Amino acid sequence: MVDYEKILPDPDWRARLQATISAQEDVEQFLGSGRVPTWPKLENTFRALSFLPPAQWKVVVFGQDPYPREASAVGIAFCDGEIKTWAHPMSPSFRNIIKNMMIHEGFCEPSDKIAELRRSLKAQKLVSPIEWFHKTAEQGVLWLNTSLTFAPSSDVNVHAKFWRPIIERIVAILLESKHSQPDGCPRGLVFVMWGGIAAKLKKMIVALNKDLGVPLEFVIAPHPAVEQFHTVRSFTQIAEAQARLRQTPIRWLVKEGMRIPAAVTAAPRAPATATATATATATVTATAASSSTSTASAATVATTPASSAPVPTATAAPTRRVVVDDDDDEKEEKEKEAKPALSSSGRPQRACTRKRQAASQSDDDE
C-alpha cells in the first residue's frame, strides 16, 4: 500500500500527482511500505518538490538518479547528505557544480584545483553544502532527478522506466502553473540540462508547452562529472536566461547569516535601456565567457522568446586567484585516475548489466 500523505505531504502536489503515480504498474514495488531496500528514504522521495508550490519555481536542474549510497541520497538531485562541510571529500559532479558557480561569481577559474576551491569557499563564508541546496531551492531552483529511486538489487533502467511518466507529469504541472500565472509568481522557466540524458528531455518539454506558450529557456552543457563541464559557464547562462525572462535572479553565493528572499515575487519589467540589472531588486553578476565562440559546440541556450524588448546582458565579475598546495594537487590527480571511462555523450559509462553497487561506485553522483 502506498501512503501518499507520507511521500507527498504537500496537498497541492499530491492532488496533481497521485493519479499519475497510482496508474503506474508495480507502484508498490517502488513506493510501497514493503519495498526492497531503496534510496532515498520513502518520505524523501519527492523532497525536491517540497520547498515551493508549482507556480513558484524558476529554474529546473535535471539530475539522473539518486546516489547509490543510503546516507548520500536525500531526494535532491546532486545534493550529497554525507557532505556536511566543504572540507569533506566531494564527488566530481558535486565539486564541479560548486566550482562552476564560483567561476560565475568571480572567485575561481577553470584551472583552479580543489585546494583553491576550498579556500575560496571558506573565504566567502558559504553556507554548508546541504544548506546551499536548500537556500537555492527556496529561491526557486528545483533540483530534480529524472529517476527518483535507486535500489542496489534492481536494474536502473527499471527505475527509469517507472519514473518517466511521473517526471513528465511534474514538468506538465510546472508548465500548466506558469500558464495560469498567478499574480506575483515568477515568469517563465529555465531548464538546465547537464549531459546527454538530460538534454533528451528538451523534446518532451517543448511538446508539453506547445499549446501553453510559456516562455522557456534551455541551458545545455556537458555532464558535471567530466572536466569539459567547465567549457560552459552554466551559472552565467542561467543568469542571462533569467534576465531575458525578467525573473529576479537566483543568488547563488549564499553566505552564512545572509537573508535570502524566497521565490514569491516576479521581477518588474526591465526598461529598454537596462544594463546588467534585469530587475530593480537584484543584480545579475556573471563571469564573461571569453571562450564563448569556441565552446558553442559544447553547449547551446535555446530560447522561447519572452518579448521583443531588448534583452539585458550580464556584466563580468573580477576573478580572484589563490595558491594551491602540492598535497592537494596529488589528491586531485588520484581523483582523476579514479574517474570512469567516458561515453560519447560525455557521461561515465555504466556496466553492461546496468546495475550499480554502492561500494564500487563511490563517485556516482546524480
C-alpha positions as CSV (number, residue, x, y, z in Angstrom):
1,M,0.0,0.0,0.0
2,V,1.3,3.5,-0.9
3,D,1.0,6.2,1.8
4,Y,0.5,9.3,-0.4
5,E,0.3,11.6,2.5
6,K,3.7,10.4,3.6
7,I,5.5,10.7,0.3
8,L,3.6,13.8,-0.9
9,P,2.8,15.9,2.3
10,D,2.0,19.0,0.2
11,P,-1.7,18.7,-0.7
12,D,-1.3,20.7,-3.9
13,W,1.4,18.4,-5.3
14,R,-0.5,15.3,-4.0
15,A,-3.7,16.3,-5.7
16,R,-2.0,16.8,-9.0
17,L,0.3,13.8,-9.0
18,Q,-1.4,10.9,-7.2
19,A,-3.5,9.8,-10.1
20,T,-0.4,9.5,-12.4
21,I,1.6,7.7,-9.7
22,S,-1.3,5.2,-9.0
23,A,-1.6,4.4,-12.7
24,Q,1.9,3.1,-12.9
25,E,2.5,-0.7,-13.0
26,D,4.2,-2.1,-9.9
27,V,3.8,1.1,-8.0
28,E,4.1,-0.7,-4.6
29,Q,7.4,-2.1,-5.7
30,F,8.9,1.4,-5.8
31,L,6.8,3.3,-3.3
32,G,5.1,0.8,-1.1
33,S,6.0,0.2,2.5
34,G,7.1,-3.3,1.8
35,R,9.6,-2.5,-1.0
36,V,13.1,-3.9,-1.1
37,P,15.9,-1.6,0.3
38,T,15.6,1.5,-1.8
39,W,17.0,5.0,-1.6
40,P,16.2,7.7,-0.7
41,K,14.0,7.0,2.3
42,L,10.3,6.8,1.3
43,E,9.5,10.1,2.9
44,N,12.3,11.8,0.9
45,T,11.3,10.5,-2.5
46,F,9.6,13.8,-3.6
47,R,11.7,16.0,-1.3
48,A,12.8,18.2,-4.2
49,L,9.2,19.4,-4.7
50,S,8.6,20.2,-1.0
51,F,10.2,23.7,-1.0
52,L,7.7,25.6,-3.1
53,P,4.3,25.2,-4.8
54,P,4.3,24.5,-8.6
55,A,3.9,28.1,-9.8
56,Q,6.9,29.5,-7.8
57,W,9.7,27.6,-9.4
58,K,12.1,29.5,-11.7
59,V,14.9,27.1,-12.7
60,V,14.7,23.3,-13.1
61,V,18.1,21.5,-12.9
62,F,17.9,17.9,-14.0
63,G,20.0,15.1,-12.4
64,Q,19.7,11.4,-13.3
65,D,19.1,9.2,-10.3
66,P,19.9,9.2,-6.6
67,Y,23.3,8.5,-5.2
68,P,23.9,4.7,-4.8
69,R,24.6,5.2,-1.0
70,E,21.8,5.4,1.6
71,A,23.4,8.3,3.6
72,S,24.1,10.3,0.4
73,A,20.6,10.0,-1.2
74,V,18.4,12.8,0.2
75,G,15.9,13.3,-2.5
76,I,17.5,16.4,-4.0
77,A,19.5,16.0,-7.2
78,F,23.3,16.4,-6.8
79,C,22.9,17.0,-3.0
80,D,25.0,14.5,-1.1
81,G,23.8,14.0,2.5
82,E,27.3,12.8,3.6
83,I,29.0,16.1,2.7
84,K,28.5,18.1,5.8
85,T,31.2,20.7,5.2
86,W,33.2,22.0,2.3
87,A,36.3,20.3,3.8
88,H,34.7,16.8,3.2
89,P,35.5,14.8,0.1
90,M,33.3,15.8,-2.9
91,S,32.4,13.7,-5.8
92,P,33.4,15.0,-9.3
93,S,29.9,16.2,-10.1
94,F,29.3,17.9,-6.8
95,R,32.7,19.6,-6.9
96,N,32.3,20.8,-10.5
97,I,28.9,22.3,-9.9
98,I,30.1,24.4,-7.0
99,K,33.3,25.3,-8.9
100,N,31.3,26.4,-11.9
101,M,29.1,28.6,-9.6
102,M,32.3,30.1,-8.1
103,I,33.7,30.8,-11.5
104,H,30.4,32.6,-12.3
105,E,30.7,34.7,-9.1
106,G,34.3,35.6,-10.0
107,F,36.1,33.7,-7.2
108,C,37.5,30.8,-9.2
109,E,38.9,30.0,-12.6
110,P,38.5,26.8,-14.6
111,S,42.1,25.8,-13.9
112,D,41.8,26.1,-10.2
113,K,42.2,22.8,-8.2
114,I,40.4,21.5,-5.2
115,A,42.6,23.3,-2.6
116,E,41.9,26.7,-4.3
117,L,38.2,25.9,-4.4
118,R,38.1,25.1,-0.7
119,R,39.9,28.3,0.2
120,S,37.6,30.4,-1.9
121,L,34.5,28.7,-0.3
122,K,35.9,29.4,3.1
123,A,36.9,32.9,2.4
124,Q,33.4,33.7,1.1
125,K,31.8,32.0,4.1
126,L,29.5,30.0,2.0
127,V,26.8,28.2,4.0
128,S,27.1,24.4,4.4
129,P,26.7,22.2,1.3
130,I,23.2,20.9,2.3
131,E,22.1,24.3,3.3
132,W,23.3,25.7,0.0
133,F,20.9,23.4,-1.9
134,H,18.1,24.2,0.5
135,K,18.6,28.0,0.1
136,T,18.8,27.8,-3.7
137,A,15.6,25.7,-3.7
138,E,13.8,28.2,-1.5
139,Q,14.6,30.8,-4.2
140,G,13.1,28.7,-6.9
141,V,15.7,26.2,-8.1
142,L,14.2,22.7,-8.5
143,W,17.0,20.1,-8.2
144,L,15.1,17.2,-9.8
145,N,16.4,13.7,-10.7
146,T,14.7,12.0,-13.7
147,S,14.6,8.8,-11.7
148,L,13.6,9.3,-8.0
149,T,14.6,6.0,-6.6
150,F,17.6,3.6,-6.6
151,A,17.9,0.1,-5.3
152,P,21.2,-1.9,-5.3
153,S,19.3,-5.1,-6.3
154,S,17.5,-3.5,-9.2
155,D,18.4,-2.6,-12.8
156,V,18.5,1.2,-13.1
157,N,16.6,1.0,-16.3
158,V,13.6,-0.5,-14.5
159,H,13.5,2.6,-12.2
160,A,14.0,5.0,-15.1
161,K,11.0,3.4,-16.9
162,F,8.8,3.6,-13.9
163,W,9.6,7.3,-13.2
164,R,9.4,8.6,-16.8
165,P,5.7,9.3,-17.0
166,I,5.7,10.8,-13.5
167,I,8.6,13.2,-14.3
168,E,6.7,14.1,-17.4
169,R,3.6,14.9,-15.3
170,I,5.7,17.0,-12.9
171,V,7.0,19.1,-15.9
172,A,3.5,19.4,-17.2
173,I,2.3,20.7,-13.8
174,L,5.1,23.3,-13.7
175,L,4.2,24.5,-17.2
176,E,0.4,24.5,-16.5
177,S,1.0,26.5,-13.4
178,K,3.1,29.0,-15.3
179,H,0.5,29.3,-18.0
180,S,-2.2,30.2,-15.5
181,Q,0.4,32.6,-13.9
182,P,-1.0,33.7,-10.6
183,D,-0.2,37.3,-9.6
184,G,3.3,37.7,-8.2
185,C,4.7,34.4,-9.4
186,P,8.0,34.3,-11.4
187,R,7.6,34.4,-15.1
188,G,8.7,31.5,-17.4
189,L,11.0,28.6,-16.7
190,V,14.7,27.9,-17.2
191,F,15.5,24.3,-17.8
192,V,19.1,23.3,-17.1
193,M,20.3,20.1,-18.9
194,W,23.7,18.7,-17.9
195,G,24.7,15.7,-20.0
196,G,23.2,13.8,-22.9
197,I,20.4,12.1,-20.9
198,A,19.1,15.3,-19.5
199,A,19.3,17.0,-22.9
200,K,16.9,14.4,-24.4
201,L,14.2,15.8,-22.2
202,K,14.0,19.0,-24.2
203,K,11.9,17.5,-26.9
204,M,9.3,16.4,-24.3
205,I,9.3,19.8,-22.6
206,V,8.8,21.6,-25.9
207,A,5.9,19.3,-26.9
208,L,4.2,19.8,-23.5
209,N,4.5,23.6,-23.9
210,K,3.2,23.7,-27.5
211,D,-0.3,24.8,-26.6
212,L,0.6,26.7,-23.5
213,G,3.2,29.1,-24.8
214,V,5.1,29.5,-21.5
215,P,8.3,31.5,-22.1
216,L,11.2,28.9,-21.8
217,E,15.0,29.0,-21.7
218,F,17.3,26.0,-22.1
219,V,20.8,25.8,-20.8
220,I,22.6,22.8,-22.1
221,A,26.1,21.7,-21.1
222,P,28.3,18.6,-20.7
223,H,27.7,16.5,-17.6
224,P,29.3,17.9,-14.4
225,A,31.1,14.6,-13.8
226,V,33.5,15.5,-16.5
227,E,36.0,18.4,-16.7
228,Q,34.5,19.5,-20.0
229,F,31.7,20.8,-17.9
230,H,33.7,24.0,-17.3
231,T,33.8,24.8,-21.1
232,V,30.3,26.2,-20.4
233,R,29.6,28.9,-17.9
234,S,26.3,27.3,-16.9
235,F,25.5,29.6,-14.0
236,T,26.3,32.7,-16.1
237,Q,24.0,31.4,-18.8
238,I,21.3,30.7,-16.2
239,A,21.6,34.4,-15.0
240,E,21.3,35.6,-18.6
241,A,18.3,33.4,-19.2
242,Q,16.6,34.7,-16.1
243,A,17.3,38.2,-17.3
244,R,15.5,37.5,-20.6
245,L,12.6,36.2,-18.6
246,R,12.7,39.2,-16.3
247,Q,12.9,36.9,-13.3
248,T,14.5,38.0,-10.1
249,P,17.9,36.2,-10.4
250,I,19.0,33.4,-8.1
251,R,21.5,34.4,-5.5
252,W,24.0,31.5,-5.8
253,L,26.6,32.9,-3.4
254,V,24.7,32.2,-0.2
255,K,26.8,33.3,2.7
256,E,26.4,32.5,6.4
257,G,23.9,34.7,8.0
258,M,22.6,36.1,4.7
259,R,18.9,36.6,4.5
260,I,17.6,35.2,1.1
261,P,14.1,36.1,0.0
262,A,12.0,33.2,-1.1
263,A,10.7,32.9,-4.7
264,V,7.4,34.8,-4.1
265,T,7.6,37.8,-6.4
266,A,8.4,38.3,-10.0
267,A,10.9,40.9,-11.1
268,P,9.4,44.1,-12.7
269,R,9.7,44.5,-16.4
270,A,13.1,45.7,-17.4
271,P,13.3,49.1,-19.3
272,A,14.6,49.2,-22.8
273,T,17.8,50.8,-21.6
274,A,18.5,48.1,-19.0
275,T,22.1,47.2,-18.4
276,A,23.3,44.3,-16.2
277,T,20.4,44.7,-13.8
278,A,17.4,42.8,-15.1
279,T,15.4,43.7,-12.0
280,A,15.0,46.6,-9.6
281,T,15.8,44.4,-6.7
282,A,18.7,42.2,-7.7
283,T,21.8,42.3,-9.9
284,V,22.8,39.6,-12.3
285,T,26.5,39.1,-11.8
286,A,28.4,36.8,-14.2
287,T,31.9,36.0,-15.4
288,A,32.2,37.0,-19.0
289,A,32.9,33.9,-21.1
290,S,35.8,34.9,-23.3
291,S,35.7,31.5,-25.0
292,S,32.0,31.6,-25.8
293,T,32.6,31.3,-29.5
294,S,34.9,28.3,-29.3
295,T,32.6,26.5,-26.9
296,A,29.4,27.0,-28.9
297,S,29.5,23.4,-30.0
298,A,29.8,22.2,-26.4
299,A,26.6,23.9,-25.3
300,T,23.5,25.8,-26.5
301,V,21.0,28.1,-25.0
302,A,17.7,27.6,-26.8
303,T,15.1,30.3,-26.2
304,T,11.3,30.7,-26.5
305,P,11.2,34.5,-26.9
306,A,9.6,36.2,-23.9
307,S,9.1,39.6,-25.6
308,S,10.5,41.8,-28.3
309,A,12.1,44.2,-25.8
310,P,15.9,44.5,-25.7
311,V,17.5,41.8,-23.6
312,P,19.7,42.9,-20.7
313,T,23.1,41.3,-20.5
314,A,25.2,40.3,-17.6
315,T,28.3,42.1,-16.6
316,A,31.7,40.4,-15.8
317,A,32.9,39.9,-12.3
318,P,36.5,40.1,-11.3
319,T,38.3,36.8,-10.7
320,R,40.5,36.0,-7.7
321,R,43.4,33.7,-7.6
322,V,44.8,31.7,-4.7
323,V,47.8,29.4,-4.4
324,V,47.3,25.6,-4.4
325,D,49.0,23.1,-2.1
326,D,51.1,20.3,-3.5
327,D,49.4,17.7,-1.4
328,D,46.0,18.6,-2.8
329,D,47.4,18.5,-6.3
330,E,48.3,14.9,-5.6
331,K,44.8,14.2,-4.4
332,E,43.4,15.8,-7.4
333,E,45.5,13.6,-9.7
334,K,44.4,10.5,-7.8
335,E,40.8,11.5,-8.2
336,K,41.3,11.9,-12.0
337,E,42.8,8.5,-12.2
338,A,39.8,7.0,-10.4
339,K,37.3,8.5,-12.8
340,P,35.4,6.0,-15.0
341,A,35.8,6.0,-18.8
342,L,33.5,8.4,-20.7
343,S,30.9,7.5,-23.2
344,S,30.3,9.5,-26.4
345,S,27.7,11.5,-24.6
346,G,30.3,12.8,-22.1
347,R,28.9,10.7,-19.3
348,P,30.7,8.0,-17.3
349,Q,30.0,4.6,-18.9
350,R,27.8,2.1,-17.0
351,A,28.4,-1.6,-16.6
352,C,26.7,-3.8,-19.2
353,T,24.4,-5.2,-16.6
354,R,23.2,-1.6,-15.8
355,K,23.5,-2.5,-12.1
356,R,25.5,-0.4,-9.6
357,Q,26.7,-1.3,-6.2
358,A,27.5,1.4,-3.7
359,A,30.9,0.0,-2.8
360,S,32.1,0.0,-6.4
361,Q,30.5,3.3,-7.5
362,S,31.6,5.8,-4.8
363,D,32.0,8.6,-7.4
364,D,28.5,8.3,-8.9
365,D,26.6,11.4,-8.0
366,E,23.4,12.0,-9.8
